[in-house]
Amino acid sequence: MTSQMENAAWGPMTNLVKPATWLAGYIADLPTPFDDNDRIDLTAFAQLCERQIEAGVSAIVVGETAGEASTLTPAEHDAIVRTAIEIARGRARIIAGAGSTSTAQAIELTRRAEMAGADAVLSVVPYYNKPMQAGIYAHFQAIASSTTLPIILHDIPSRTIRELSDDTLARLAQSKQFIGLRDGTGDITRPMRLRSRLPPGFRLLSGDDTTALAFIANGGDGCISMASNVAPELCQVIFSSCREGRLQTARYLQNRLAPLTAALAKESPAALKYALCLLGFMHPSTRLPIVELADAAKAEVASAVAEIGDEDLAAPGWFGPRIHRDSTALS
């Protein structure tokens, strides 16, 4: 187990290896489980972490989009980062969400993640206040100056309104502290367009499950994924198939995931939490302003999970209701 003292003495694990050795493949953006009393269920969270590690992932994202980060207190955010580190025990890198619309708050989250022992942070473009590109650049440079951790940038204009432009990304990537991009634009041509403008070790990961396979086939390095929470082994096979040139196999497997990715995209993270509830991993509770799914949406998620057709998806020892492929309801 990597102790906090060891982290302080030796620095984050990520600094000891090249990004190319771990920032690749499908990396799950984990949800934050809550119990009936709106408290974080760390037991369920630990089980989610262990499941990803057993599937062979290189890293896990915690406290970010799927984790309902904006609703977590600093102490709660620290708790999930520390729990993930304790469970991983060096078997996977822990990437902590540390973004904010306020630069000062983003710096504080980043510092706390570093103190907790995270291997890297994922930092989103500031949302709501619509900064110009010069402001976005200054925001990320200020964060970098506050930490020794590697930083993965997160570009998701559908949530932030402002994009991280190619020019701004290329400027930031000149610093070795910025090691990758989570691209939530859905633009599958971006890896081809950007590769010549970025350092060789800079990693490009899709943030959109729907277009992830095309993104990877066009030169991307992987996907920070919602769907991988539900079917981690399947996602790993999709990635390896694509990298090995077995595109027909990758497309076939991606088609099996298509109903799930569509369902998750509509109402995430509520849909993701419900899918994992069906499989026995967690309670579907969310925090306001996110609410649980309506019945019609629940039926769509149940059907999508059943469509994958993998009986090994469920939690070990789970003897709850089975999901039938010919039904959208639980029996």
Buried (B, 14 or more C-beta within 10 A) or exposed (E): EBEEEEBEEEEBBBEEEEBBEBBBBBBBBBBBBBBEEEEBBBEBBBBBBBBBBEBBBBBBBBBBBBBBBBBBEEEBBBBBBBBBBBBBEEBBBBBBBBBBBBBEBBBBBBBBBBBBBBBBBBBBBBBEEEBEBEBBBEBBBBBBEBBEBBBBBBBBBEEBEBBBEEEBBBBBBEEEBBBBBBBBBBBBEBBEEBBEEBEEEBBBBBBBBBBBBBBBBBBBBBBBBBBBBBBBBBBBBBBBBBBEEBEEBBBEBBEBBBBBBBBBBEBBBBBBBBBBBBBBBBBBBBBEEBEBBEEEBBBBBBBBBBBBEBEEBBBEEEEEEEBEEEEBEBE
